[in-house]
Amino acid sequence: MTSPVMIRAGIPLPGGRLVEIARDAGLPVLFSANAFMRRNEFGEITSVRMADRAHFGGLNAALDSGGFVAAQKYNGFPWSVEQYLNLVESYDWAWYASMDHCVEPEIAGDKAGVMFRVAETARMYGELRRAAADRGLPPPMPVLQGWTPSQYVYCAERLPLFEWPDLIGVGSMCRRNLHGDVGVFAVLDGLDGILPPHTKIHLFGVKGRSMQHLGQHPRIASIDSLAWDFAARKDHPTGRTMDLRGQYMLDWVEKNRAKAAGAQVSRTASLLPVEAEEVDEQLGAWLDLVTGNEIDGPNPAWHAAQGFEQLFPDEEDEEEDSSESTFAPA
């Protein structure tokens, strides 16, 4: 029997009593970069709060870029690559995630929107890795994005990797069922066919009730969740102390560790290979510009939303005015 996956408790605050409780209990944890950002009265990022090494006291902590919060609340990352790396430098993180662009339906409403965000995720990994190398920092943990298994494969094939690392992240997981064409198992099966044997996966935000199915999956190294805090808020709309929240965190981790270590619900993994997402020539041309680091994702995504026929006139239009470029993003 394989070892149970590591469970990282999400910590919503950059310090304080919750950190002390997790530290004293020896819990592996995950922080979001969003928790460390200081803002002015207009909500603009003014500075980054550094991790307090003395307070953390050797805490086994990983750092997420906060991509979902950035997309949902700010329509993009309000903190820069340099601000994110300032935070990365402040602590000896177990790993820090690349700045990925999530693709949940409420964020990316159609295939073009998903694919631009997938392409931007690949491009941002290269940008962040180069900036980290300039500072003498280790490279970020690559994060794969997509909604269907074939979109994750597309992202994996376009990451500017020299070689596959020991650990990668897989995002846009928290709203998924286990089964079905876009379920967690389908995504894992698709990636299993292209990843080398040594590369393991961290799943972001997987539901706790999935642990009896995923707790000993051979590809999964770790998962994280903030579900314990949602439960505390639901059960105690008022009067929540930090000690109460901390107890919910400890109880949630203990319960799900037991599920992960217990008998697993068996299933037969799909052996069918998954090909990368197919895109038409017009969309593919734009995506290649993004993954080639010639333009970033948001700019062509905006243009695409206006209709590709405006960007790629047909041959008749080209003959009428061949002096103007028909493939130049604004």
Order of alpha helices (4+ residues) and beta strands (2+ residues): beta-alpha-beta-beta-beta-alpha-beta-alpha-alpha-alpha-beta-alpha-beta-alpha-beta-alpha-beta-alpha-alpha-alpha-alpha-alpha-alpha
